[in-house]
């Protein structure tokens, strides 16, 4: 199906064409919403499967005769599997399309979930859990790419907030639902429930249309009797794939100051959030004297905190677009994306100290619940804000490289920190432990403030900035997102 585009695409002699394939941002609103929802189902399912095992860590320790550290590793090892996904998944999506790649990976993910029911040794469990992250990670990366393809960059913070909200909800639901299933039905049903959710999600994915612009244009070219263009070659050799997909993100991680500090902040965030799934129930029981029902209430606090963060991010996104500071061309400043991080950093540090200093066996349930709500709110605000900022501050290609580096850092942190969470919870006084976390967040606290006031100069100095004239920045009349992306794909860099 072809329609008139809101912009012209120039053939080789500057002649304009008035027909082209329908691109995702031009779809009807109902189709974009439905596609977004179906694409987010795998994210919800994968995060549920990842965290639901946290409720069974003590059982694995007893059944398999292993240490608590190894049992904790069985919870966090999927995140180590996810660390590789940001490096190669975009290349697979551009070459084969997002839908085929997501279907294949999620089908394999479902097979591994089924295999979990037959794991009888710690080695088998660790291997299968690692494969869950290795195969599930690409689905999360593809969901992010799909949302960016469906919605305009002006609403970037909103769709990143929705994506983060789904991840937090899936993670919290993993503990809440998992502990109920474990108590009522037993250990094997944890995998059966995850398999059921995976089956339903796979059915939903069958209805997701292709959203990769390169794949859509390639199909249109094949249907055209006399195509006037060919897609530009993307990473044609293995050397280019490794250089652009792996080495460049790792190089940017250590060389670019903005990417480095944002990665460190997000790594700390993920360490704080996901170690709570292992040490949280232990701390709440031993330090605060919480019952099982009160511990469950704490994880409900994560759901409420994520909801508050989602609402606040959407409001800030809308207000900053309408009334926030403007750049020289009257557009909202890229640094407006940092507003949630300014708030989130302050409330995160304050709450960590407050919760730690009130830690005792007579701890107020309402106070702890409020603390978990605010902690979740703060960490999610920082995540959404920094990712949105880097996406806007860097040019299209360099933003992808930077986001890859940042995703690698936070998944690595989430995979390592929970392994030591129980040891810290049992050997370090709760007040000192929370003070340590609070101290680390205070060290990171100036990052969004520095970027808010000096981020433009820092990004321009790096050479990766979207505002750098060498990357097409600072133009009074810029092309639409669709037009720029089509130009890049067909290799037409000089089209006006």
Buried (B, 14 or more C-beta within 10 A) or exposed (E): EEEEBEBBBBBEEEEEBEEBBBBBBBBEEEBBEBBBEBBBBBBBBBBBBBBBBBBBBBBBBEEBEBEBEBBBBBBBBBBBBBBBBBBBBBBBBBBEBBBBBBBBBBEBBBEBBBBBBEBEEBEBBBBBBBBBBBBBBBBBBBBBBBBBBBBEBBBBBBBBBBBBBBBBBBBBBBBBBBBEBBEEEEBEBBBBBBBEBBEEBBEBBEEBBBBBBBBBBBEBBEEBEEEBBEBBEBBEEEEEBBEBBBEBBBBBBEEBEBBBBBBBBBBBBBBBBBBBBBBBBBBBBEBBEBEEEBBBBBBBBBBBBBBBBBEBBBEBBBEBBEEBEEBEEEEBBBBBBBBBBBBBBBBBBBBBBBBBEBBEEEBEBEEBBBBBBBBBBBBBBBBBBBBBBBBBBBBBEBBBBBBBBBBBBBBBBBBBBBBBBBEBBEEEEBBEBBBBBBEBBBEBBEBBBBBBEEBBEBBBBBEBBBBBEEBBBBEEEEBEBBBBBBBBBBEBEEBE
